[in-house]
Amino acid sequence: MRNNVVIAIDGYSSCGKSTLAKALAKKLGFIYIDSGAMYRAVTLFFIRNKVNINNDAEVAEALKQIDLNFHSRDYESHILLNGEEVSEEIRQMPVSENVSAVSAHKLVRHDMVCQQHRMGQEKNIVMDGRDIGTAVFNDAQVKFFMTADPKIRAERRFKELQAKGDKNITLEEVFENLAHRDYADTTRQESPLTRASDAIILDNTNLSQEEQLDFAYNHVKPFLTREI
Ligand code: C5P
C-alpha cells in the first residue's frame, strides 16, 4: 500500500490529457508530471546528436548523457534537457514526427520508467502519458483513460500550434501525425497504449475543460484525506 496518492492519466495523442492533469494537480495541490515531455526531450537529444535508434549501444550511450529535470511555474511544467529549457522546441513537428519511434525503444522506456517511478515514490502526483496506469504505476489509486473524436483532437492541436506561431503546418498534417502516433503507440511491443482494466474512461469530445475537471475530481474525491 502506498502512502501517497498517484493519479494516472493515459490516452490517445492530443486528447487534452495534460490540460486535465494540470488542472487536477492545481486543484489538489499535487505535483504534475508530463511523462510525454520526457520522451520528447530524449527525442530532441537523439535528433540533435543523430543517434541511430537501430543501434542499441549508441542508444545506451546517448541515454547516459541525458539529464532531465522538471521545474514548475504555476503548474506549467517546464522541462530542462541537460540544463537547457526545451519546453517549446519539444512540441514542434520534428520531435512529434520522431517521438513514437524513439519511445518504442526498450532501453529508452526502461530509463524513463525508472525515473518516473522515483518521482512518484513519496509525493502526491498526477502523471499523464500512455503507460502510466498499465506499467509505470499499475497501483495508482485513480486511473483515467482519455479519448476524443480524432477530428476534434486534430483541430484542437492545430489551433494550439497556430497560436504558438507554427503557421507552416496544415490541419491534415496534424491529423496524420496524431493518427500515426496513435497507431505506433497502440501497436508497439514495449508497454503499448491500452486502457488498464480499472481505468475510468473519459471521452471529452463534448465536454468543456470545467466539465472534465469536475468529472475527474468526483472520482478522485474518495481518495483525499480532506475535501477541497
Ligand atoms: O503526451 P505526448 O503527446 O507529448 O507524448 C509524445 C509521445 O511520447 C507519444 O506519442 C508516445 O509515443 C510517447 N509517450 C510514451 N509513453 C508515455 C508518454 C508518452 O510512449 N508515458
Residues whose N, C-alpha, C, O or C-beta is under 5 A from the ligand:
A	BS01	C5P	S13 S35 G36 A37 Y39 V99 S100 S103 D128 G129 R130 D131 R181 D185
